Amino acid sequence: MTSAVCTIFEGHYHKGVAVLINSLYQNGFRGDFYAGYRGTLPKWSETAVENSNLDWPGAKSLRVAEDLNIHFLPIVTNYHLAHYKPNFMLSLLNGPAKDSEALAYFDPDIVNLCRWGFYEKWMSYGVAMVHEVVSNDMPDTHPSRMEWHNVIKILNKEPKREIHSYINAGFCGVLKKNIEFLKVWSQIIEVAIKEYKMDAATFIVYDKTSAFYCIDQDAFNIAAMCCESAISEMGPEAMDFVGSGWTMSHATGCPKPWRKKFILSALAGSPPSRQDKHYWRNIDYPINLYTGLYKNRIKTETFIATLIGRFYSRN
């Protein structure tokens, strides 16, 4: 199977992008990685060269290993980047990644933990997706789902399956034959913006009683309910949310691992998390993000913070 991987980032999230790429490469991913970005490119990408073959204005490419290419694609949109995910994936499958049989999206604060071949097998069963840990128990008769049925009617569709868990939109893996899912996801985001008057430039600012508390993620869940494509779900352990993850590790919330002050956090009752540790284990290759001196400093800080955490935790 010919597969590609993508993400979207801006600002300091480039540090997460580099570690995501490292973790994928170390677990067997080879091929093309597409990084949509807004703003400026990071210093570690300064040797990237313009690539007119991608048919994407302003595209630059960087070969970081013999069989791994990163393509930086500038994005122009008024949307919060989270809400642009399905449009970006559609643009890739209809453009630069048109020859790929599968495309996987990872948020830039995810670290991969398992062999790449598992993802390809997973996507072959249906659109790959992972349950949230927050509000994971979400029955078919949940009031939010009942409201989502109205959204589905606006699209002149009907629910295709009962889903009993809330799904995290930080990861999505699709075969090209299941591109229909991405189209539905994108259409629902448009419904949220136009019919429900949601602000496309915001991420999460709404009351949880809203049909779209989190636009991209709620739209993702609705798409899972009504798409024609098969889906394949894993529980919250797949994002390391319940402390036993082996698929990927998702550093939701703030501060991100690359910005955390470990000793201060430990003194506040929050020692280094599994997500923090997975991040710092993947900083070296094929992209070397930090100097040796800085790595030694972080290693010392995390060691001290972990010791503090053995005696003092708010949990």
C-alpha positions as CSV (number, residue, x, y, z in Angstrom):
1,M,0.0,0.0,0.0
2,T,1.3,3.5,-0.9
3,S,0.6,5.7,2.1
4,A,1.2,9.3,3.0
5,V,1.0,11.2,6.3
6,C,0.0,14.8,7.0
7,T,-0.5,17.3,9.7
8,I,-1.3,21.1,10.1
9,F,0.7,23.5,12.3
10,E,1.6,27.0,13.1
11,G,3.9,28.7,15.6
12,H,5.8,26.6,18.2
13,Y,3.9,23.5,17.2
14,H,6.7,22.9,14.7
15,K,8.5,21.2,17.5
16,G,5.7,18.6,17.8
17,V,5.8,18.1,14.0
18,A,9.5,17.2,14.0
19,V,9.0,14.7,16.8
20,L,5.9,13.2,15.1
21,I,8.0,12.7,12.0
22,N,10.9,11.1,14.0
23,S,8.5,8.7,15.8
24,L,6.9,7.7,12.5
25,Y,10.3,7.1,10.8
26,Q,11.7,5.1,13.7
27,N,8.6,2.8,13.5
28,G,8.9,2.1,9.8
29,F,7.1,4.9,7.9
30,R,8.8,5.7,4.6
31,G,7.5,8.1,1.9
32,D,5.9,11.5,1.9
33,F,4.9,13.6,4.9
34,Y,2.8,16.7,4.1
35,A,2.9,19.5,6.6
36,G,0.4,22.3,6.0
37,Y,1.4,25.5,7.9
38,R,0.4,29.0,8.5
39,G,3.0,31.7,9.3
40,T,6.8,31.0,9.0
41,L,8.7,27.8,8.7
42,P,11.0,26.7,11.6
43,K,14.8,26.9,11.6
44,W,15.2,23.1,11.3
45,S,13.5,23.3,7.8
46,E,15.8,26.1,6.5
47,T,17.3,23.8,3.8
48,A,13.9,23.0,2.3
49,V,13.8,23.9,-1.4
50,E,10.9,25.1,-3.6
51,N,9.0,22.2,-5.3
52,S,6.9,23.3,-8.2
53,N,6.1,19.6,-9.0
54,L,3.6,19.5,-6.1
55,D,1.2,22.0,-7.8
56,W,0.8,23.9,-4.6
57,P,1.8,27.6,-4.5
58,G,4.8,28.2,-2.2
59,A,5.5,24.5,-1.6
60,K,8.9,23.5,-0.3
61,S,10.4,20.1,0.2
62,L,13.0,18.7,2.5
63,R,14.6,15.2,2.4
64,V,15.5,14.3,5.9
65,A,16.4,10.7,5.2
66,E,17.1,8.6,2.1
67,D,13.4,7.5,1.9
68,L,11.6,10.3,3.8
69,N,10.5,13.6,2.3
70,I,8.7,16.4,4.1
71,H,6.6,18.8,2.0
72,F,5.8,22.1,3.6
73,L,2.5,23.5,2.1
74,P,1.4,27.1,3.1
75,I,-2.2,27.4,4.0
76,V,-4.4,30.5,3.5
77,T,-7.6,30.3,5.4
78,N,-9.6,32.2,8.0
79,Y,-10.5,29.0,9.7
80,H,-8.9,27.9,12.9
81,L,-6.5,25.3,11.6
82,A,-8.3,22.5,13.5
83,H,-11.4,23.1,11.3
84,Y,-9.4,23.0,8.2
85,K,-8.3,19.3,8.6
86,P,-10.8,17.7,6.2
87,N,-10.3,20.3,3.5
88,F,-6.5,19.9,3.8
89,M,-6.8,16.1,3.5
90,L,-9.1,16.4,0.5
91,S,-6.7,18.9,-1.2
92,L,-3.9,16.4,-0.7
93,L,-5.8,13.4,-2.1
94,N,-6.9,15.4,-5.1
95,G,-3.4,17.0,-5.5
96,P,0.1,16.3,-4.1
97,A,-0.9,13.0,-2.6
98,K,-3.2,11.8,-5.5
99,D,-1.1,8.7,-6.1
100,S,-1.4,7.6,-2.4
101,E,-3.8,4.8,-1.6
102,A,-4.1,5.9,2.0
103,L,-3.6,9.1,4.0
104,A,-3.3,9.5,7.8
105,Y,-3.6,12.7,9.6
106,F,-2.0,13.2,13.1
107,D,-2.2,16.3,15.2
108,P,1.2,17.9,15.8
109,D,1.2,17.0,19.5
110,I,1.0,13.3,18.8
111,V,3.9,10.8,19.1
112,N,3.7,7.5,17.3
113,L,4.5,4.4,19.3
114,C,3.9,1.4,17.0
115,R,5.0,0.0,13.7
116,W,3.6,1.8,10.6
117,G,2.3,-1.4,9.1
118,F,-0.4,-1.5,11.9
119,Y,-1.9,1.8,10.6
120,E,-2.1,0.5,7.1
121,K,-3.9,-2.6,8.3
122,W,-6.2,-0.5,10.5
123,M,-7.1,1.8,7.6
124,S,-7.9,-1.2,5.5
125,Y,-10.8,-2.0,7.9
126,G,-12.4,1.4,7.6
127,V,-11.8,5.1,8.5
128,A,-9.4,4.8,11.5
129,M,-10.5,6.8,14.6
130,V,-9.9,6.9,18.3
131,H,-12.3,7.4,21.3
132,E,-11.8,10.3,23.6
133,V,-11.4,9.8,27.3
134,V,-13.4,12.9,28.2
135,S,-17.2,12.2,27.6
136,N,-16.2,8.9,26.1
137,D,-19.5,7.3,27.2
138,M,-21.9,8.9,24.8
139,P,-25.0,6.7,24.2
140,D,-27.0,6.8,21.0
141,T,-29.7,8.7,22.9
142,H,-27.4,11.3,24.4
143,P,-29.0,14.8,23.9
144,S,-26.0,16.0,21.8
145,R,-26.5,13.0,19.5
146,M,-30.2,13.8,19.3
147,E,-29.3,17.3,18.1
148,W,-26.8,15.9,15.7
149,H,-29.6,14.0,14.0
150,N,-30.9,17.4,13.0
151,V,-27.5,18.3,11.5
152,I,-27.6,15.0,9.5
153,K,-31.1,15.9,8.2
154,I,-29.7,19.2,6.9
155,L,-27.3,17.2,4.7
156,N,-30.3,15.1,3.5
157,K,-28.6,12.0,5.0
158,E,-29.6,9.4,7.6
159,P,-27.6,7.8,10.4
160,K,-25.8,4.7,9.2
161,R,-24.7,3.3,12.6
162,E,-25.1,3.7,16.3
163,I,-21.9,5.0,18.0
164,H,-21.7,4.9,21.8
165,S,-18.4,6.8,22.4
166,Y,-17.2,10.3,21.7
167,I,-14.3,10.4,19.2
168,N,-11.2,12.5,19.2
169,A,-10.4,14.2,15.9
170,G,-6.7,14.4,16.5
171,F,-6.1,11.4,14.3
172,C,-7.9,10.2,11.1
173,G,-6.7,7.5,8.7
174,V,-8.5,7.0,5.4
175,L,-8.1,4.9,2.3
176,K,-8.6,6.9,-0.8
177,K,-11.7,4.8,-1.6
178,N,-13.2,6.2,1.7
179,I,-12.6,9.8,0.7
180,E,-16.4,10.3,1.1
181,F,-15.9,10.4,4.8
182,L,-13.7,13.5,4.4
183,K,-16.3,15.2,2.2
184,V,-19.0,14.6,4.8
185,W,-16.8,15.8,7.6
186,S,-16.0,19.0,5.6
187,Q,-19.7,19.5,4.8
188,I,-20.7,19.3,8.5
189,I,-18.2,21.9,9.4
190,E,-19.8,24.2,6.8
191,V,-23.2,23.5,8.4
192,A,-21.9,24.4,11.8
193,I,-20.6,27.7,10.5
194,K,-23.5,28.7,8.3
195,E,-26.6,27.1,9.9
196,Y,-25.5,27.2,13.5
197,K,-23.6,30.5,13.3
198,M,-20.4,29.1,14.7
199,D,-17.2,31.2,14.5
200,A,-14.8,29.4,12.1
201,A,-11.8,31.3,13.6
202,T,-12.3,29.9,17.1
203,F,-11.4,26.5,18.5
204,I,-13.4,25.8,21.7
205,V,-15.3,28.8,23.1
206,Y,-18.9,27.5,23.3
207,D,-21.0,26.1,26.1
208,K,-21.2,22.3,26.1
209,T,-24.9,22.5,25.5
210,S,-24.2,23.8,22.0
211,A,-24.5,21.3,19.1
212,F,-20.9,22.3,18.2
213,Y,-18.9,22.8,21.4
214,C,-15.8,21.8,19.5
215,I,-16.5,22.4,15.8
216,D,-14.1,20.0,14.1
217,Q,-14.4,17.3,16.6
218,D,-18.2,17.3,16.9
219,A,-18.4,17.4,13.1
220,F,-16.0,14.4,13.0
221,N,-18.3,12.5,15.3
222,I,-21.4,13.4,13.2
223,A,-19.6,12.2,10.1
224,A,-18.8,8.9,11.7
225,M,-22.6,8.5,12.4
226,C,-23.8,9.1,8.9
227,C,-20.9,8.4,6.4
228,E,-21.3,5.6,3.9
229,S,-17.7,4.6,4.5
230,A,-16.8,1.8,6.9
231,I,-15.2,3.0,10.2
232,S,-12.8,1.2,12.5
233,E,-12.7,2.5,16.1
234,M,-10.2,2.1,18.9
235,G,-10.6,3.0,22.6
236,P,-8.9,5.9,24.4
237,E,-5.9,3.7,25.1
238,A,-5.0,4.2,21.4
239,M,-4.0,7.8,22.2
240,D,-2.4,6.9,25.6
241,F,-5.2,8.6,27.4
242,V,-5.6,5.9,30.0
243,G,-1.9,5.1,30.7
244,S,-1.6,2.0,28.7
245,G,-1.2,3.2,25.1
246,W,0.8,1.3,22.5
247,T,-0.5,3.0,19.3
248,M,0.2,6.7,19.8
249,S,0.6,9.2,22.6
250,H,-1.5,12.4,22.4
251,A,-0.4,15.4,24.5
252,T,-3.7,17.2,24.7
253,G,-4.0,20.3,26.9
254,C,-1.3,22.8,27.9
255,P,1.5,23.2,28.3
256,K,2.8,21.0,25.5
257,P,5.8,18.8,26.3
258,W,8.3,21.1,24.6
259,R,7.1,24.1,26.7
260,K,6.6,22.5,30.1
261,K,8.7,23.6,33.0
262,F,9.1,20.2,34.5
263,I,10.3,21.0,38.0
264,L,7.8,23.7,38.6
265,S,5.0,21.5,37.2
266,A,6.1,18.7,39.6
267,L,6.1,21.0,42.5
268,A,2.5,22.0,41.5
269,G,1.6,18.3,41.7
270,S,1.9,17.4,38.0
271,P,5.0,15.2,37.4
272,P,6.2,14.4,33.8
273,S,3.5,12.5,32.0
274,R,3.8,9.5,29.6
275,Q,3.2,12.0,26.8
276,D,6.0,14.2,28.0
277,K,8.4,11.3,28.2
278,H,7.5,9.9,24.8
279,Y,8.1,13.4,23.2
280,W,11.6,13.7,24.7
281,R,12.5,10.2,23.6
282,N,12.0,11.1,20.0
283,I,14.0,14.4,19.5
284,D,17.1,13.0,17.8
285,Y,16.6,11.3,14.5
286,P,16.2,11.9,11.6
287,I,15.5,15.5,12.7
288,N,17.8,16.7,15.5
289,L,15.8,19.5,17.3
290,Y,18.0,20.4,20.2
291,T,21.6,20.9,21.2
292,G,23.4,18.4,23.4
293,L,23.5,20.9,26.2
294,Y,19.8,21.5,26.1
295,K,19.0,17.7,26.0
296,N,21.1,17.1,29.1
297,R,19.3,19.9,30.9
298,I,15.9,18.5,30.1
299,K,17.1,15.0,31.0
300,T,18.2,16.3,34.4
301,E,15.0,18.3,34.9
302,T,12.7,15.4,34.1
303,F,14.7,13.1,36.4
304,I,14.3,15.5,39.3
305,A,10.6,16.2,38.4
306,T,9.9,12.4,38.3
307,L,11.5,12.0,41.8
308,I,9.4,14.9,43.1
309,G,6.3,13.2,41.6
310,R,7.0,10.0,43.6
311,F,6.4,11.9,46.8
312,Y,4.0,14.7,45.8
313,S,1.2,14.5,43.3
314,R,-2.3,16.1,43.1
315,N,-3.8,12.8,41.9
